Amino acid sequence: MTLWKTRSKTASTREEILDHFLTSVHEVILSRPRPATVGDVVKKYIRSANSVNAVSDSPRVTGSTQSLGIISFRELNDIV
């Protein structure tokens, strides 16, 4: 709000006030961190970066000696 108020002091028309408001809102939205997308998670996995929700951290399947982290995509596809 303060950014918009400061900018709107120099405006002389209604359109300029609205333009300053829209610009200020967009700048605030773009400055905020965005949540991770599926693509971001896949990129981190491919690069072997640490992940908050790593598959290897998942609990074991009941009755199985394998961790979910070592099930291959082929086996996972067969399960589904």
For each residue, the residues with C-beta under 8 A, 3 or more apart:
1: 4 5
2: 5 6
3: 6 7 24 27 28
4: 1 7 8 20 21 24 25
5: 1 2 8 9
6: 2 3 9
7: 3 4 10 11 20 23 24
8: 4 5 11 16 17 20 21
9: 5 6
10: 7
11: 7 8 16 17 19 20
12: 16
13: 16 17
14: 17 18
15: 18 19
16: 8 11 12 13 19 20
17: 8 11 13 14 20 21
18: 14 15 21 22
19: 11 15 16 22 23
20: 4 7 8 11 16 17 23 24
21: 4 8 17 18 24 25
22: 18 19 25 26
23: 7 19 20 26 27
24: 3 4 7 20 21 27 28
25: 4 21 22 28 29
26: 22 23 29 30
27: 3 23 24 30 31
28: 3 24 25 31 32
29: 25 26 32
30: 26 27
31: 27 28
32: 28 29
33:
34: 37
35:
36: 40 41
37: 34 40 41
38: 41 42
39: 42 43
40: 36 37 43 44
41: 36 37 38 44 45 51
42: 38 39 45 46
43: 39 40 46 47
44: 40 41 47 49 50 51
45: 41 42 48 49 51
46: 42 43
47: 43 44
48: 45
49: 44 45
50: 44 54
51: 41 44 45 54
52:
53: 57
54: 50 51 57 58 69
55: 58 68 69
56: 67 68 69 70
57: 53 54 69
58: 54 55 67 68 69
59: 68
60: 64 65 66 67 68
61: 64 66 68
62:
63:
64: 60 61
65: 60
66: 60 61 70 71
67: 56 58 60 70 71
68: 55 56 58 59 60 61 71
69: 54 55 56 57 58
70: 56 66 67
71: 66 67 68 75 76 79
72: 75 76
73: 76 77
74: 77 78
75: 71 72 78 79
76: 71 72 73 79 80
77: 73 74 80
78: 74 75
79: 71 75 76
80: 76 77
